Amino acid sequence: MFHAHCTVESAQMLMSESQIISVHNTSEGILTYYRCHCGQIGFFVSRRDEVVEGHLSPPLHPPAQGATTVAA
């Protein structure tokens, strides 16, 4: 189990190993891609002294009522 911050849910989410998409050993650290419960694809890079997180895909469910969306 691991946790990651989901920008769609605006919360720390507890993830299981089954949500890991792939793991890569890179010169920057260990890169892990995962799929959140909401469908968002995220990643984090584990380094000796820090963990860097990010997200790759737009939310797969509609925004909350009253939320503002921006066209790309």
HELIX and SHEET records of a PDB file:
HELIX    1   1 GLU A   17  GLN A   19  5                                   3    
SHEET    1   A 2 PHE A   2  CYS A   6  0                                        
SHEET    2   A 2 ALA A  11  MET A  15 -1                                        
SHEET    1   B 4 ILE A  20  THR A  26  0                                        
SHEET    2   B 4 GLY A  29  ARG A  35 -1                                        
SHEET    3   B 4 ILE A  41  SER A  46 -1                                        
SHEET    4   B 4 VAL A  51  HIS A  55 -1                                        
END                                                                             
